[in-house]
Amino acid sequence: MESVQETNKCLVQKKVTLEPFVINVLIGTIIGISLETLPNLYLEPYHRGFYCNDLTIQLPYKSSTIPTSMLFTSIFFLPLAGTLITELYRSKYYKESYSWRGFKFNQILVNCFKYHAYNLLGVLLTLLLAIPTKFIVGELRPIFLDICNPSYDNVYCHNNTYIVNYKCLGNNYNQTVKEARLSFFSGHASLAMTAAVFFMVYMQSRIPHGDDLVIIIKPIIQLFALGLALYTGYTRIIDGMHHLHDVVVGYIVGALIGYITAKYISGLKIQIDRIKKNEMEMQKVRLPLITFDEAMRTHKTTKRCSS
């Protein structure tokens, strides 16, 4: 929570409460870790059968281009770095003072952690939707047969025969084969797109528009973030970890959650914050403000002198 007091055109004083923020971070961390560990330990995905001539699940297994550990590391640190740079640039034109129980905090760090926490909240919401969906649907990955190495009981697998009763002989059954049943929808694509869309909206809202250099650099960075998210989903297709529709749905879900988190949860405004160059310079040197009455008195004095 923040209480705001505007003291002048450049400086805004805000009082913050850290306790709810810390509690929310701890709760989010616990939920995130639980979502990544508990389902794989205690839940089984829907046991789906397959057709013998289904070529979409017969690709050979290969290691992931972007492992899950790399994905989460990138989602955490890349937006954090971008948010920090954005707040550094914004602090040149907007001065804010944050305090908590008499202690003052740097506005760059406060805003950086605030909006990065919102970004991670979007990622958490995506996990809350993606993981249960994976276990409920139980769609087979393109590499399923190579990992499963199925054994049939008194069934001749030929052409369009639908196999329901089979046993996977593959190694590490509790983990690898279980993962091979979690194709829909792509967690990599949805998580990467959530972080990218939130960061794009964040940059559009927080970076003042007026510097010619920023006009060029900002859309380049936004497109780069979007490109990374799209590439992440693309690697899941070429690695045989997902079907095309898994990735497309992941893109859509991630984009929606990222946008909703940015606009309706964090309160970011999509419209451009336009600041003219001369106004930027006035804010940087902190020129004294002239009230309306003072301006009218000056105007009247000038008129009397001219007459």
C-alpha positions as CSV (number, residue, x, y, z in Angstrom):
1,M,0.0,0.0,0.0
2,E,1.1,3.5,-0.8
3,S,0.0,6.9,0.5
4,V,1.0,9.7,-1.8
5,Q,1.7,13.4,-1.1
6,E,2.7,15.6,-4.0
7,T,4.9,18.4,-2.7
8,N,5.9,20.0,-6.0
9,K,6.0,19.3,-9.7
10,C,9.1,17.1,-9.5
11,L,9.0,15.4,-6.1
12,V,6.3,13.0,-4.9
13,Q,6.5,11.6,-1.4
14,K,5.1,8.1,-0.8
15,K,4.7,6.0,2.3
16,V,5.0,2.3,1.7
17,T,4.2,-0.8,3.8
18,L,6.6,-3.7,3.4
19,E,4.8,-6.3,5.4
20,P,2.1,-7.2,2.8
21,F,4.8,-7.2,0.0
22,V,7.0,-9.6,1.9
23,I,4.1,-11.9,2.8
24,N,2.9,-11.9,-0.8
25,V,6.4,-12.7,-2.1
26,L,6.7,-15.6,0.4
27,I,3.2,-17.0,-0.5
28,G,4.0,-16.7,-4.2
29,T,7.3,-18.5,-3.8
30,I,5.7,-21.3,-1.9
31,I,3.0,-21.7,-4.4
32,G,5.4,-21.6,-7.3
33,I,7.7,-24.3,-5.8
34,S,4.7,-26.4,-4.9
35,L,3.4,-26.3,-8.5
36,E,6.7,-27.4,-9.9
37,T,7.3,-30.3,-7.4
38,L,4.1,-31.7,-5.9
39,P,2.2,-32.6,-9.1
40,N,5.1,-34.6,-10.4
41,L,5.5,-36.4,-7.1
42,Y,1.8,-37.2,-6.3
43,L,-0.3,-36.8,-9.4
44,E,-0.7,-38.8,-12.5
45,P,-1.8,-37.3,-15.8
46,Y,-4.8,-38.6,-17.7
47,H,-3.9,-42.0,-19.3
48,R,-4.6,-41.4,-23.0
49,G,-4.4,-44.1,-25.7
50,F,-3.0,-43.7,-29.2
51,Y,-3.3,-45.0,-32.7
52,C,-0.6,-47.2,-34.0
53,N,-0.2,-45.2,-37.2
54,D,-0.1,-41.8,-35.4
55,L,3.1,-40.2,-36.8
56,T,2.7,-37.2,-34.6
57,I,3.9,-39.0,-31.5
58,Q,6.8,-41.0,-33.1
59,L,9.6,-38.4,-33.2
60,P,12.9,-39.4,-31.6
61,Y,13.8,-38.0,-28.2
62,K,16.3,-35.1,-28.1
63,S,17.4,-32.8,-25.3
64,S,15.7,-29.5,-25.0
65,T,17.3,-26.4,-26.6
66,I,15.9,-24.3,-23.7
67,P,15.8,-26.5,-20.5
68,T,13.3,-25.6,-17.8
69,S,16.1,-24.3,-15.5
70,M,17.3,-21.9,-18.3
71,L,13.7,-20.7,-18.9
72,F,13.0,-19.8,-15.3
73,T,16.5,-18.2,-14.9
74,S,15.8,-16.1,-18.0
75,I,12.3,-15.1,-16.9
76,F,13.6,-13.9,-13.6
77,F,16.8,-12.1,-14.5
78,L,16.1,-10.6,-18.0
79,P,13.0,-8.7,-17.0
80,L,14.7,-7.7,-13.8
81,A,17.6,-6.1,-15.7
82,G,15.2,-4.4,-18.1
83,T,13.1,-3.1,-15.3
84,L,16.1,-1.7,-13.4
85,I,17.4,0.1,-16.6
86,T,13.9,1.5,-17.2
87,E,13.6,2.9,-13.7
88,L,17.1,4.4,-13.9
89,Y,16.1,6.3,-17.0
90,R,12.7,7.3,-15.6
91,S,14.3,8.7,-12.4
92,K,15.9,11.4,-14.5
93,Y,12.5,13.0,-15.0
94,Y,10.4,11.9,-12.1
95,K,11.5,12.3,-8.5
96,E,9.9,10.2,-5.8
97,S,10.6,9.7,-2.1
98,Y,9.7,6.4,-0.5
99,S,9.7,6.0,3.3
100,W,8.8,3.2,5.7
101,R,8.7,3.8,9.5
102,G,11.1,6.7,9.1
103,F,13.5,4.9,6.8
104,K,13.9,6.3,3.2
105,F,14.3,4.0,0.2
106,N,15.7,4.6,-3.2
107,Q,12.9,5.1,-5.7
108,I,14.7,3.1,-8.4
109,L,14.9,0.0,-6.2
110,V,11.4,0.3,-4.9
111,N,9.8,0.6,-8.3
112,C,12.1,-2.0,-9.8
113,F,11.1,-4.6,-7.2
114,K,7.4,-3.6,-7.3
115,Y,7.0,-4.0,-11.0
116,H,9.2,-7.1,-11.2
117,A,7.1,-8.7,-8.5
118,Y,4.0,-8.0,-10.7
119,N,5.7,-9.6,-13.6
120,L,6.5,-12.7,-11.5
121,L,2.9,-12.7,-10.4
122,G,1.8,-13.1,-14.0
123,V,4.2,-16.0,-14.4
124,L,2.7,-17.6,-11.3
125,L,-0.8,-17.2,-12.6
126,T,0.3,-18.8,-15.8
127,L,1.7,-21.8,-13.9
128,L,-1.6,-22.1,-12.0
129,L,-3.4,-22.5,-15.2
130,A,-0.9,-24.5,-17.2
131,I,0.1,-27.3,-14.8
132,P,-3.5,-28.5,-13.9
133,T,-4.4,-28.3,-17.6
134,K,-1.5,-30.5,-18.5
135,F,-2.5,-33.2,-16.0
136,I,-6.2,-33.1,-16.9
137,V,-5.7,-33.3,-20.7
138,G,-2.8,-35.7,-20.7
139,E,-1.9,-35.1,-24.3
140,L,1.0,-37.2,-25.6
141,R,4.1,-35.4,-26.7
142,P,5.6,-36.0,-30.2
143,I,8.4,-38.0,-28.6
144,F,6.0,-40.1,-26.5
145,L,6.6,-43.5,-28.2
146,D,10.3,-43.2,-28.1
147,I,10.2,-42.5,-24.3
148,C,7.5,-44.9,-23.5
149,N,8.6,-47.9,-25.5
150,P,5.2,-49.4,-25.1
151,S,4.4,-53.1,-24.5
152,Y,1.0,-54.5,-25.7
153,D,-0.9,-57.4,-24.2
154,N,-2.3,-59.7,-26.9
155,V,-2.8,-56.7,-29.3
156,Y,-1.4,-56.5,-32.8
157,C,-0.6,-52.9,-33.4
158,H,-1.4,-52.2,-37.0
159,N,-2.4,-49.1,-39.0
160,N,-5.3,-47.4,-37.2
161,T,-5.6,-49.7,-34.3
162,Y,-6.3,-47.7,-31.1
163,I,-4.2,-48.9,-28.2
164,V,-5.5,-48.2,-24.6
165,N,-4.0,-51.1,-22.6
166,Y,-0.3,-50.8,-22.8
167,K,2.7,-50.6,-20.4
168,C,5.7,-48.3,-20.8
169,L,9.0,-50.1,-20.6
170,G,11.1,-46.9,-20.8
171,N,13.5,-46.0,-18.0
172,N,12.7,-43.6,-15.2
173,Y,9.0,-44.2,-15.6
174,N,7.8,-42.0,-12.7
175,Q,9.4,-38.9,-14.3
176,T,10.2,-39.2,-18.0
177,V,7.1,-41.0,-19.2
178,K,4.9,-38.8,-17.0
179,E,6.4,-35.7,-18.6
180,A,5.7,-37.3,-22.0
181,R,2.0,-37.1,-21.3
182,L,2.0,-33.4,-20.5
183,S,2.0,-31.8,-24.0
184,F,-1.0,-29.5,-23.9
185,F,-0.4,-26.6,-23.5
186,S,3.2,-25.5,-23.8
187,G,4.4,-24.2,-20.4
188,H,7.6,-22.8,-22.0
189,A,5.7,-20.8,-24.6
190,S,3.0,-19.5,-22.2
191,L,5.5,-18.5,-19.4
192,A,7.9,-16.8,-21.9
193,M,5.0,-14.9,-23.5
194,T,3.6,-13.8,-20.2
195,A,6.9,-12.3,-19.1
196,A,7.4,-10.7,-22.5
197,V,4.0,-9.1,-22.9
198,F,4.1,-7.7,-19.3
199,F,7.5,-6.2,-19.9
200,M,6.4,-4.7,-23.2
201,V,3.4,-3.0,-21.6
202,Y,5.6,-2.0,-18.7
203,M,8.1,-0.3,-20.9
204,Q,5.4,1.4,-22.9
205,S,3.9,2.8,-19.7
206,R,6.9,3.7,-17.7
207,I,9.4,5.2,-20.2
208,P,8.8,8.9,-20.9
209,H,8.3,9.6,-24.6
210,G,10.2,12.5,-25.9
211,D,13.9,11.5,-26.2
212,D,14.7,10.8,-29.8
213,L,17.0,8.0,-28.8
214,V,14.4,6.3,-26.7
215,I,11.9,6.5,-29.6
216,I,14.2,4.2,-31.5
217,I,15.5,1.9,-28.7
218,K,12.2,1.2,-26.9
219,P,10.4,-0.6,-29.7
220,I,13.6,-2.5,-30.5
221,I,13.8,-3.8,-27.0
222,Q,10.1,-4.6,-27.0
223,L,10.4,-6.6,-30.2
224,F,13.5,-8.4,-28.9
225,A,11.5,-9.5,-25.8
226,L,8.6,-10.7,-28.0
227,G,11.1,-12.5,-30.3
228,L,12.7,-14.3,-27.4
229,A,9.2,-15.6,-26.3
230,L,8.4,-16.7,-29.9
231,Y,11.7,-18.4,-30.2
232,T,11.2,-20.2,-27.0
233,G,8.0,-21.7,-28.3
234,Y,9.6,-22.5,-31.6
235,T,12.3,-24.6,-29.9
236,R,9.7,-26.7,-28.2
237,I,8.3,-27.7,-31.7
238,I,11.7,-28.5,-33.3
239,D,12.8,-30.4,-30.1
240,G,9.7,-32.6,-30.4
241,M,8.4,-31.5,-27.0
242,H,5.1,-30.0,-28.2
243,H,2.7,-30.0,-31.2
244,L,2.1,-26.8,-33.0
245,H,-1.3,-26.2,-31.4
246,D,0.2,-26.7,-27.9
247,V,2.6,-23.8,-28.6
248,V,0.0,-21.5,-30.3
249,V,-2.4,-22.0,-27.3
250,G,0.5,-21.3,-25.0
251,Y,1.3,-18.0,-26.8
252,I,-2.4,-16.9,-26.5
253,V,-2.7,-17.8,-22.8
254,G,0.6,-16.2,-22.0
255,A,-0.2,-13.0,-23.9
256,L,-3.6,-12.7,-22.2
257,I,-2.3,-13.3,-18.7
258,G,0.6,-10.9,-19.3
259,Y,-1.7,-8.1,-20.5
260,I,-4.2,-8.6,-17.8
261,T,-1.6,-8.6,-15.1
262,A,0.0,-5.4,-16.5
263,K,-3.2,-3.4,-17.1
264,Y,-5.6,-4.6,-14.5
265,I,-3.5,-5.9,-11.6
266,S,-0.5,-3.7,-11.6
267,G,-2.4,-0.7,-12.9
268,L,0.0,0.2,-15.8
269,K,-1.4,2.5,-18.4
270,I,-0.9,1.6,-22.0
271,Q,-1.0,5.1,-23.4
272,I,2.4,6.8,-24.0
273,D,3.5,9.3,-21.3
274,R,4.4,12.2,-23.5
275,I,7.0,14.7,-22.2
276,K,8.4,17.4,-24.4
277,K,12.1,18.0,-24.3
278,N,11.8,21.5,-22.8
279,E,9.6,20.1,-20.1
280,M,12.3,17.4,-19.3
281,E,14.9,20.1,-19.0
282,M,12.7,22.2,-16.7
283,Q,12.2,19.2,-14.4
284,K,15.9,18.3,-14.3
285,V,17.0,21.8,-13.2
286,R,13.9,22.2,-11.0
287,L,12.8,25.7,-12.1
288,P,10.5,27.5,-9.6
289,L,6.9,27.2,-10.5
290,I,4.8,30.3,-11.1
291,T,1.2,30.2,-9.9
292,F,-1.7,31.5,-12.0
293,D,-2.1,34.5,-9.7
294,E,1.6,35.4,-10.0
295,A,1.4,35.1,-13.8
296,M,-1.6,37.4,-14.0
297,R,0.1,40.0,-11.8
298,T,3.2,39.9,-14.0
299,H,1.0,40.2,-17.1
300,K,-0.9,43.2,-15.6
301,T,2.4,44.9,-14.6
302,T,3.8,44.4,-18.1
303,K,0.7,45.9,-19.6
304,R,0.8,48.9,-17.3
305,C,4.4,49.6,-18.2
306,S,3.8,49.3,-21.9
307,S,1.0,51.8,-21.7
